[in-house]
């Protein structure tokens, strides 16, 4: 072969190898913090951020005190604007009480008061800033218009009472998911709390609970398995014709808490086509860090309680022993106290490390590895005990996106985690309902 041809070929090969090496080097060069922040800001602006669990207090939905103001609540419109939280799912929550007609009636009234509060915010207080959505199409349309989007989840099926028709009533009021139990066994389902004493009421679902599962499928309401027992969850998956969700749970393999899902449950969720909304709740993310830090937090809380003239109650049992009115007042105090404590702790030195956004995204990473990215989402449990360092309230929402970018997630993947996966399940549930209704 001609020597000049050989030399040219070698030169071309050398250049190609150099370009390939350069490209590879550029691809593996880690981004600087400034580059991570810039990329995260752009992505956070482009994607619709959705949080499936934000508790509410009806006292914050009045003409004089409401979410147009920067209240001490972790979620309100100013904080949502500041942090770029687009779609909070406001929660119609009812605590567990007696399984009798009087209890069901009180629970129903409580649920309706919360539905009314959410509607008042969207229709009377701030319709220019936030609107209620009941489908993914509505949510995206409202978001694109520049407004915030409210959606509604129901935490505890207890208000259904013994009347299955209440499921459709709650659906017509905007409820798009419901858990069949909370902390304590309901008339519909056993709760995860049964693990503490191995005392079960139904060994999963009651006969009425099974009827409610079928009715939720029929109307198009997502089934939430974050609080029911593992056996109840297994039975729900066996019965349901549609995908289910865990609205605020994390990975039990990383944090052994009964509110988290073990690897077997994650496999069930994957096979069902559902989604687990990873929750930013300290004690569900990192037990060691939480327990080391919580002793300091409790001492600070006790001092705040003393300064407010409130008797500090140790443990859930003491709180649940209060009558309904006293318990409601104590929960109000806890919300106010938590906001004061958050600010106070920002100025304190030498505290043990807090459970933070990195711990939270560790759970996202684990769930993605076990189930696949399309089965994982995000929730906070704000104003219901949630909040971690770096994502203490809605104003810090972008810090989650920053950490996802730091871990190497793409914009397309981040969009699915923030809203795409959850809304895909909602679409499927509503499509199946339409088929069921056709008969």
Secondary structure by P-SEA (a helix, b strand, c coil): ccaaaaaaaaaaaaaaaaaaaaaaaaaaccccaaaaaaaaaaaaaabbbbbcbbbbbcccccccccccccccccccaaaaaaacccccccccccccccccaaaaaaaaaaaaaaaaaaaaaacccccccbbbbccaaaaaaaaaacbbbbbbbbccccccccccaaaaaaaaacccbbbcccccccccccccccccccccccccccaaaaaaaaaaaaabbbbbcccccaaaaaaaaacccbbbbcccccccccccccccccaaaaaaaaaacbbbccccccccccaaaaaaaaaaaaaaaaaaaaaacbbbbccaaaaaaccaaaaaaaaaaaaaaaaaaaaaaaacccccccccaaaaaaaaaaaaaacccccccccccccccccccccccccccaaaaaaaaaacccaaaaaaaacaaaaaaaaaaaaaaaaaaac
